[in-house]
Amino acid sequence: PFVYNGSAFTPCSASVIGAGGLNESLTVNYTDNTNAGTANASASYAGDDNHTGSSDSENFTIGQASSTTTVTCDAGPFVYNGSAFTPCSVTVTGAGGLNLTPNANYSNNVNAGTALASYTYAGDVNHTGSSDSENFTINKADSTTVVSCDAGPFVYNGSAFTPCSASVIG
């Protein structure tokens, strides 16, 4: 089988034979022999004083090459900050110079926990599809709790005193 590689395939040969010892090689002409799909090889003999002309053609198939999708994520660490993290890159490569750098698709990449970066390449005329994904972790952010109290002094009055307030920041 032939698999797309970005170059023209020329796998055929042609010759003409006939009475009186006619046996010559012919030049093969190709169409559609570079991309995946059906290609054609043909040859013609114009004839001579003793022979009529003749021609023949054959089809052959060039199959799709595979593609490779790779998702790569920075090592981190990543700490929750309220914004989406997009630390990953994508490359799609394949025969014949396929070299793409699309954006990754993300899920769960805002809050602390496990996030996912992924990409699926659907393929094209010359390449089959491929996909990849990588997980990365968003750690919890630190928080600070602050308790503040009025200065006092407080004088007994028979009721509970609640002179303090608390706040958490992060």
Secondary structure, DSSP 4 states (H G I P E B T S, - for coil): -EE--SS------EEEEEGGGEEEEE--EEES-SSSEEEEEEEEE---SS---EEEEEEEEEEPBPEEEEEEE----EE--SS----EEEEEEEGGGEEE-PPPEEES-SSSEEEEEEEEE---SSB--EEEEEEEEEEPPP-EEEEEE--------SS----EEEEEE-
